[in-house]
C-alpha cells in the first residue's frame, strides 16, 4: 500500500541507467545496495517556492518540494544502502561529523545567493573546494530551479573512482545520471516530480547515446511498474 500520496512508481531503463518516477521514501527501501549514493536533496529552505524575477519572466511558478528537508530516517537509510555517501546540502542535515567536506565556490554569486555550497561525505579525507561560476553553466540549464552544474557532479564522482554503481534518490533533472553516463557507471535515479523526471530521461538517454556503440534509436526506454 502506498503511503505518500503517489501512484505506483514506474521504472524506465535506458542503457545501464534505471530511472524511477516515484517517491524515494517508497522506492529506495526496495532497491539493492550500491557503491555510491551521490545526491542533492531538498534543503528545506523553500528556494523553489520563491522564484526570482528572472525566473518568473521565464515562466517559473512557485513549487513546494523544497519546503521541508528529507527526514532523518531517510538519511540513515542512504548511509545503509551505499558504501560511500555524498550529500550536497549535508550541512542542513543531522549527519555525523566528517572532515571530508566538498565545497562548490561560486565566484560570480550575486548578493542574494550563498558564495558556496557544501556536500557532506562519509569519506575520511581532506576537504576539497571547486571553483565553478554560475554563468558558465547557463548553457546546460533545463529548467530545474536548483540544478547542479554537470562539472560539480562529475567532480563529486571523482572522489569515489572505484564506485561502479551510483544512486541518486533525489535525481531532479538527472545531472548525476548524465555524469555517470559519461563515465560509464551504472546509475539508478529516483524523482517524484513528473516534469523533472521526463527531463532527466531525455538528458540521460542523450548522454547514453553519445557514449554508446549503438545509435540512439536502439536504446529506447522500457517502462515497468513496481508491484
C-alpha positions in Angstrom: 0.0 0.0 0.0 1.3 3.4 -0.9 1.7 5.8 1.9 3.0 9.1 0.3 0.1 10.1 -1.9 1.5 8.9 -5.2 0.5 6.3 -7.7 2.7 3.1 -8.1 6.3 4.0 -9.0 7.3 3.4 -12.6 10.7 2.3 -13.9 12.4 3.4 -17.1 15.6 1.6 -18.2 18.0 3.4 -20.5 21.2 1.5 -21.2 22.7 0.9 -17.8 20.6 3.5 -16.1 17.5 2.6 -14.1 15.2 5.6 -13.5 12.2 5.6 -11.2 9.3 8.0 -11.2 8.2 7.9 -7.6 8.9 8.9 -4.0 12.3 7.8 -2.8 10.9 7.2 0.6 9.0 4.3 -1.1 11.4 3.2 -3.8 14.8 3.3 -2.1 13.9 0.7 0.6 13.3 -1.9 -2.1 16.5 -1.2 -4.1 19.7 -3.1 -3.7 22.8 -1.6 -2.1 25.1 0.4 -4.3 28.7 1.6 -4.3 27.9 5.3 -4.0 24.9 7.5 -3.3 25.5 11.0 -4.7 22.6 13.3 -4.2 21.3 16.8 -3.8 18.2 16.6 -1.6 15.8 19.4 -0.7 17.4 21.7 1.9 14.1 22.8 3.4 14.7 26.5 2.7 11.8 26.9 0.3 14.0 28.2 -2.5 11.7 26.7 -5.2 8.8 28.5 -3.6 10.4 31.9 -4.2 11.2 32.2 -7.9 13.4 35.2 -8.8 12.2 38.0 -11.0 14.2 36.5 -13.9 12.8 33.0 -13.3 9.2 34.4 -13.2 9.9 36.1 -16.6 10.8 32.6 -17.9 7.5 31.2 -16.7 8.7 29.7 -13.4 6.0 29.3 -10.7 6.3 28.5 -7.0 6.9 24.9 -6.1 6.7 23.3 -2.7 9.1 20.3 -2.9 11.9 22.3 -1.2 9.7 23.5 1.8 10.8 20.6 4.0 14.1 18.7 4.2 14.2 14.9 3.9 13.5 13.0 7.1 16.4 11.8 9.3 15.4 8.2 8.8 15.9 8.5 5.0 19.4 9.9 5.6 20.1 6.9 7.8 18.8 4.5 5.1 21.0 6.1 2.5 24.0 5.5 4.7 23.0 1.8 5.0 22.4 1.4 1.2 25.7 2.8 0.0 29.4 2.1 0.5 30.0 5.8 0.2 27.6 8.7 0.6 27.9 12.3 -0.7 25.1 14.6 0.2 25.0 18.1 -1.2 23.4 20.4 1.4 24.5 18.0 4.1 25.0 21.0 6.4 21.2 21.2 6.6 21.0 17.6 8.0 21.8 15.8 11.2 24.7 13.8 9.8 27.8 12.5 11.8 30.9 14.7 11.9 33.2 14.4 8.9 36.4 16.0 7.8 35.7 15.1 4.2 33.6 18.1 3.1 33.3 19.1 -0.5 32.6 22.8 -1.4 31.5 24.4 -4.6 32.5 28.0 -4.6 30.6 30.4 -6.9 32.9 33.3 -7.9 30.1 35.2 -9.5 27.4 34.6 -6.9 25.0 37.6 -6.6 24.5 39.1 -3.1 21.2 37.2 -2.7 22.9 33.8 -3.0 25.5 32.0 -0.9 29.1 32.1 -2.2 29.4 28.4 -1.8 27.5 25.1 -1.3 28.7 22.2 0.9 28.5 18.5 0.5 28.8 16.1 3.4 30.7 12.9 2.6 31.2 9.7 4.5 34.9 9.7 3.4 37.9 10.2 5.7 39.8 12.6 3.5 40.8 16.2 3.3 38.1 18.7 2.4 38.2 20.0 -1.1 36.9 23.1 -3.0 35.9 23.5 -6.6 35.5 26.9 -8.3 32.7 26.9 -10.8 30.9 30.1 -12.0 27.2 30.1 -12.2 27.2 31.8 -15.6 29.4 29.1 -17.1 26.6 26.6 -16.6 23.8 28.7 -18.2 24.0 26.7 -21.5 23.2 23.4 -19.7 20.2 24.6 -17.7 17.0 22.7 -18.4 14.5 24.5 -16.1 15.1 23.0 -12.7 15.5 25.8 -10.1 18.3 24.1 -8.1 20.1 22.3 -10.9 23.7 21.4 -10.1 26.3 22.0 -12.8 27.5 18.9 -14.6 31.1 19.7 -13.7 30.2 19.8 -10.0 28.6 16.3 -10.0 31.4 14.8 -12.2 33.9 16.3 -9.7 32.0 14.7 -6.8 32.1 11.3 -8.6 35.9 11.6 -8.9 36.3 11.1 -5.1 34.9 7.6 -5.4 36.7 6.4 -8.5 36.1 2.7 -7.8 32.3 3.1 -7.5 30.6 1.4 -10.4 27.0 1.5 -9.2 25.7 5.0 -8.3 22.3 6.0 -7.0 20.7 9.5 -6.7 17.4 9.3 -4.7 16.7 13.0 -5.5 17.5 12.9 -9.2 15.9 16.2 -10.2 16.7 16.8 -13.9 19.3 14.0 -14.0 22.7 15.7 -13.8 24.2 12.9 -11.7 22.9 10.4 -14.2 24.4 12.4 -17.1 27.8 12.4 -15.3 27.6 8.6 -14.8 26.7 8.0 -18.4 29.8 10.0 -19.5 31.9 7.9 -17.1 30.4 4.5 -18.0 29.0 4.0 -14.5 25.7 2.2 -13.8 23.1 4.7 -12.5 19.9 4.4 -10.5 17.8 7.6 -10.1 14.5 8.4 -8.3 12.5 11.5 -8.9 8.9 12.2 -7.8 8.2 15.4 -9.9 7.0 14.2 -13.3 8.2 17.1 -15.4 11.7 16.8 -14.0 11.7 13.0 -14.3 10.9 13.4 -18.0 13.7 15.9 -18.5 16.1 13.5 -16.7 15.1 10.7 -19.0 15.8 12.8 -22.1 19.1 14.1 -20.8 20.4 10.6 -19.7 19.2 9.0 -23.0 21.1 11.6 -24.9 24.2 11.2 -22.8 24.0 7.4 -23.1 23.6 7.7 -26.9 26.6 10.0 -27.2 28.8 7.5 -25.5 27.3 4.3 -26.9 28.3 1.9 -29.7 24.7 1.8 -30.9 22.6 4.5 -32.4 20.1 6.3 -30.1 17.0 4.6 -31.6 18.3 1.3 -30.4 18.2 2.4 -26.7 14.5 3.0 -26.3 13.2 3.3 -22.7 11.4 0.4 -21.2 8.7 1.1 -18.6 7.8 -1.2 -15.7 5.6 -0.8 -12.7 6.7 -1.5 -9.2 4.4 -4.2 -7.9 
